[in-house]
Amino acid sequence: MDKEAIEKIEKAGKIAQEIVKYAHDIIKPGVKLIDIAWKVDDKILELGAKPAFPLNLSINEIAAH
């Protein structure tokens, strides 16, 4: 793997870590899932990345596929 690819992977990892922290801050009782999804998508763009696919959220351990 070349240096540029490694740097991109490291950047993506740092952004993912920041997004997880951000999500913990905005997820509160009563906040609509759609509002969380929009805010997380906006934050990803703000940090200079682009989501690979739309954000999917679930209120429990069951997710649609």
DSSP file (Angstrom, degrees, kcal/mol; ACC not computed):
  #  RESIDUE AA STRUCTURE BP1 BP2  ACC     N-H-->O    O-->H-N    N-H-->O    O-->H-N    TCO  KAPPA ALPHA  PHI   PSI    X-CA   Y-CA   Z-CA
    1    1 A M              0   0    0      0, 0.0     2,-0.1     0, 0.0     0, 0.0   0.000 360.0 360.0 360.0 134.4    0.0    0.0    0.0
    2    2 A D     >  -     0   0    0      1,-0.1     4,-2.0     4,-0.0     3,-0.2  -0.318 360.0-105.2 -82.3 167.9    1.4    3.4   -0.9
    3    3 A K  H  > S+     0   0    0      1,-0.2     4,-2.4     2,-0.2     5,-0.2   0.863 117.8  54.4 -60.0 -40.7    1.8    6.3    1.4
    4    4 A E  H  > S+     0   0    0      1,-0.2     4,-2.1     2,-0.2    -1,-0.2   0.906 108.1  49.3 -63.0 -42.1   -1.1    8.3    0.0
    5    5 A A  H  > S+     0   0    0      1,-0.2     4,-2.1     2,-0.2    -1,-0.2   0.905 111.0  50.1 -63.9 -41.6   -3.5    5.4    0.5
    6    6 A I  H  X S+     0   0    0     -4,-2.0     4,-2.5     1,-0.2    -2,-0.2   0.908 109.5  51.1 -63.9 -42.0   -2.3    5.0    4.1
    7    7 A E  H  X S+     0   0    0     -4,-2.4     4,-2.4     1,-0.2    -1,-0.2   0.889 109.7  50.3 -63.2 -39.4   -2.8    8.7    4.8
    8    8 A K  H  X S+     0   0    0     -4,-2.1     4,-2.4     2,-0.2    -1,-0.2   0.897 110.9  48.7 -65.8 -40.5   -6.4    8.5    3.4
    9    9 A I  H  X S+     0   0    0     -4,-2.1     4,-2.3     2,-0.2    -2,-0.2   0.909 111.8  49.2 -65.7 -42.2   -7.2    5.5    5.6
   10   10 A E  H  X S+     0   0    0     -4,-2.5     4,-2.2     2,-0.2    -2,-0.2   0.911 111.3  49.5 -63.6 -42.2   -5.8    7.3    8.6
   11   11 A K  H  X S+     0   0    0     -4,-2.4     4,-2.4     1,-0.2    -2,-0.2   0.924 110.6  50.0 -62.2 -44.9   -7.8   10.5    7.8
   12   12 A A  H  X S+     0   0    0     -4,-2.4     4,-2.6     1,-0.2    -1,-0.2   0.896 110.0  51.2 -61.2 -40.3  -11.0    8.4    7.4
   13   13 A G  H  X S+     0   0    0     -4,-2.3     4,-2.2     2,-0.2    -1,-0.2   0.898 110.1  48.6 -64.1 -41.2  -10.3    6.7   10.8
   14   14 A K  H  X S+     0   0    0     -4,-2.2     4,-2.1     2,-0.2    -2,-0.2   0.896 112.5  48.4 -66.2 -40.2   -9.8   10.1   12.5
   15   15 A I  H  X S+     0   0    0     -4,-2.4     4,-2.5     2,-0.2    -2,-0.2   0.923 110.7  51.1 -65.0 -43.9  -13.0   11.4   11.0
   16   16 A A  H  X S+     0   0    0     -4,-2.6     4,-2.2     1,-0.2    -2,-0.2   0.911 109.8  50.4 -59.8 -42.7  -14.9    8.3   12.0
   17   17 A Q  H  X S+     0   0    0     -4,-2.2     4,-1.8     1,-0.2    -1,-0.2   0.906 111.5  47.7 -61.8 -42.6  -13.7    8.6   15.6
   18   18 A E  H  X S+     0   0    0     -4,-2.1     4,-2.5     1,-0.2    -1,-0.2   0.872 109.7  53.4 -67.4 -36.7  -14.8   12.3   15.7
   19   19 A I  H  X S+     0   0    0     -4,-2.5     4,-2.9     2,-0.2    -2,-0.2   0.898 106.2  52.4 -65.8 -40.5  -18.2   11.4   14.3
   20   20 A V  H  X S+     0   0    0     -4,-2.2     4,-2.0     2,-0.2    -1,-0.2   0.931 111.7  46.4 -61.2 -45.0  -18.7    8.7   17.0
   21   21 A K  H  X S+     0   0    0     -4,-1.8     4,-1.3     2,-0.2    -2,-0.2   0.918 113.2  49.7 -62.1 -43.7  -17.9   11.3   19.7
   22   22 A Y  H  X S+     0   0    0     -4,-2.5     4,-1.6     1,-0.2     3,-0.4   0.918 108.8  52.1 -61.3 -45.1  -20.2   13.9   17.9
   23   23 A A  H  X S+     0   0    0     -4,-2.9     4,-2.0     1,-0.2    -1,-0.2   0.894 104.9  55.7 -60.9 -40.8  -23.1   11.3   17.7
   24   24 A H  H  < S+     0   0    0     -4,-2.0    -1,-0.2     1,-0.2    -2,-0.2   0.850 108.7  49.6 -59.8 -33.3  -22.8   10.6   21.5
   25   25 A D  H  < S+     0   0    0     -4,-1.3    -1,-0.2    -3,-0.4    -2,-0.2   0.833 116.0  39.2 -75.2 -33.0  -23.2   14.3   22.1
   26   26 A I  H  < S+     0   0    0     -4,-1.6     2,-0.8    -3,-0.1    -2,-0.2   0.657  90.1  94.7 -96.1 -15.6  -26.3   14.8   19.9
   27   27 A I     <  +     0   0    0     -4,-2.0     6,-0.0    -5,-0.2     5,-0.0  -0.683  52.1 148.0 -82.4 112.6  -28.2   11.6   20.7
   28   28 A K    >   -     0   0    0     -2,-0.8     3,-1.9     3,-0.0    -3,-0.0  -0.941  56.1 -78.6-138.4 156.8  -30.7   12.4   23.4
   29   29 A P  T 3  S+     0   0    0      0, 0.0     3,-0.1     0, 0.0     0, 0.0  -0.349 117.4  22.3 -56.3 134.8  -34.1   11.1   24.4
   30   30 A G  T 3  S+     0   0    0      1,-0.3     2,-0.4    -2,-0.0    -3,-0.0   0.228  87.2 127.1  92.7 -14.5  -36.8   12.8   22.2
   31   31 A V    <   -     0   0    0     -3,-1.9    -1,-0.3     1,-0.1     2,-0.1  -0.639  64.3-118.0 -78.4 130.2  -34.4   13.7   19.3
   32   32 A K     >  -     0   0    0     -2,-0.4     4,-1.9     1,-0.1     3,-0.3  -0.382  11.5-128.8 -68.8 142.9  -35.8   12.3   16.0
   33   33 A L  H  > S+     0   0    0      1,-0.2     4,-2.7     2,-0.2     5,-0.2   0.882 109.3  56.3 -58.6 -39.4  -33.7    9.8   14.2
   34   34 A I  H  > S+     0   0    0      1,-0.2     4,-2.4     2,-0.2    -1,-0.2   0.878 105.9  51.0 -63.0 -36.2  -34.0   11.8   11.0
   35   35 A D  H  > S+     0   0    0     -3,-0.3     4,-2.3     2,-0.2    -1,-0.2   0.897 110.5  48.7 -67.8 -39.5  -32.5   14.8   12.7
   36   36 A I  H  X S+     0   0    0     -4,-1.9     4,-2.7     2,-0.2     5,-0.2   0.936 111.2  50.7 -62.5 -45.7  -29.6   12.8   14.0
   37   37 A A  H  X S+     0   0    0     -4,-2.7     4,-2.5     1,-0.2    -2,-0.2   0.919 111.4  47.0 -60.2 -45.5  -29.0   11.4   10.5
   38   38 A W  H  X S+     0   0    0     -4,-2.4     4,-2.6     1,-0.2    -1,-0.2   0.921 113.2  48.9 -63.0 -43.6  -29.0   14.8    8.9
   39   39 A K  H  X S+     0   0    0     -4,-2.3     4,-2.3     2,-0.2    -2,-0.2   0.912 112.5  47.3 -64.6 -42.1  -26.6   16.2   11.6
   40   40 A V  H  X S+     0   0    0     -4,-2.7     4,-2.3     2,-0.2    -2,-0.2   0.930 112.7  49.0 -65.4 -44.6  -24.2   13.3   11.3
   41   41 A D  H  X S+     0   0    0     -4,-2.5     4,-2.0    -5,-0.2    -2,-0.2   0.925 112.2  49.0 -59.3 -44.3  -24.2   13.6    7.5
   42   42 A D  H  X S+     0   0    0     -4,-2.6     4,-2.5     1,-0.2    -1,-0.2   0.895 110.2  51.2 -62.1 -40.1  -23.6   17.3    7.7
   43   43 A K  H  X S+     0   0    0     -4,-2.3     4,-1.9     2,-0.2    -1,-0.2   0.892 106.4  54.1 -66.3 -39.3  -20.7   16.8   10.2
   44   44 A I  H  <>S+     0   0    0     -4,-2.3     5,-2.1     1,-0.2    -1,-0.2   0.935 111.9  44.7 -59.2 -45.9  -19.1   14.2    7.9
   45   45 A L  H ><5S+     0   0    0     -4,-2.0     3,-1.8     1,-0.2    -2,-0.2   0.905 109.8  55.8 -64.4 -41.3  -19.1   16.8    5.1
   46   46 A E  H 3<5S+     0   0    0     -4,-2.5    -1,-0.2     1,-0.3    -2,-0.2   0.841 103.9  54.8 -59.0 -34.4  -17.9   19.5    7.4
   47   47 A L  T 3<5S-     0   0    0     -4,-1.9    -1,-0.3    -5,-0.1    -2,-0.2   0.405 125.4-101.3 -83.5   3.0  -14.9   17.4    8.3
   48   48 A G  T < 5S+     0   0    0     -3,-1.8     2,-0.2     1,-0.3    -3,-0.2   0.665  85.5 109.8  91.1  16.6  -13.9   17.1    4.6
   49   49 A A      < -     0   0    0     -5,-2.1    -1,-0.3    -6,-0.2    -2,-0.1  -0.643  57.0-136.2-116.1 176.5  -15.3   13.6    3.9
   50   50 A K        -     0   0    0     -2,-0.2    -9,-0.0    -3,-0.1    -5,-0.0  -0.993  26.9-114.0-135.9 126.3  -18.1   12.2    1.9
   51   51 A P        -     0   0    0      0, 0.0     4,-0.0     0, 0.0   -10,-0.0  -0.313  14.2-145.8 -59.9 139.6  -20.4    9.4    3.2
   52   52 A A  S    S-     0   0    0      1,-0.2     3,-0.0     2,-0.0     0, 0.0   0.770  81.9  -4.3 -75.4 -26.2  -20.1    6.2    1.2
   53   53 A F  S    S-     0   0    0      3,-0.0    -1,-0.2     0, 0.0     3,-0.1  -0.965  96.9 -69.0-158.4 163.1  -23.8    5.5    1.6
   54   54 A P        -     0   0    0      0, 0.0     2,-0.2     0, 0.0    -2,-0.0  -0.259  58.2-101.1 -61.2 145.7  -26.8    7.1    3.5
   55   55 A L        -     0   0    0    -18,-0.1     2,-0.4     1,-0.0   -18,-0.1  -0.445  36.1-157.6 -66.0 135.0  -26.7    6.8    7.3
   56   56 A N        -     0   0    0     -2,-0.2     2,-0.3    -3,-0.1    -1,-0.0  -0.970  10.7-174.6-117.5 131.8  -28.9    4.1    8.7
   57   57 A L        -     0   0    0     -2,-0.4     2,-0.3     2,-0.0   -24,-0.0  -0.894   6.4-169.8-124.8 154.7  -30.1    4.2   12.3
   58   58 A S        -     0   0    0     -2,-0.3     5,-0.1     5,-0.1    -2,-0.0  -0.991  25.2-140.7-141.7 147.4  -32.1    1.8   14.4
   59   59 A I  S    S+     0   0    0     -2,-0.3     2,-0.2     3,-0.2     4,-0.1   0.521  90.4  11.4 -86.4  -4.5  -33.7    2.2   17.8
   60   60 A N  S    S-     0   0    0      2,-0.4    -2,-0.1    -3,-0.0     0, 0.0  -0.729 103.9 -70.1-148.1-161.5  -32.6   -1.3   18.8
   61   61 A E  S    S+     0   0    0     -2,-0.2     2,-0.5     2,-0.0    -2,-0.0   0.481 100.5  94.3 -81.0  -1.6  -30.3   -4.1   17.6
   62   62 A I        +     0   0    0      0, 0.0    -2,-0.4     0, 0.0     2,-0.4  -0.803  51.8 177.1 -97.3 127.0  -32.5   -5.0   14.6
   63   63 A A        -     0   0    0     -2,-0.5     2,-0.2    -5,-0.1    -5,-0.1  -0.952  28.3-118.0-127.7 148.6  -31.6   -3.3   11.3
   64   64 A A              0   0    0     -2,-0.4    -8,-0.0     1,-0.1     0, 0.0  -0.580 360.0 360.0 -82.2 147.0  -33.1   -3.7    7.9
   65   65 A H              0   0    0     -2,-0.2    -1,-0.1     0, 0.0     0, 0.0   0.325 360.0 360.0-127.8 360.0  -31.0   -5.0    5.1
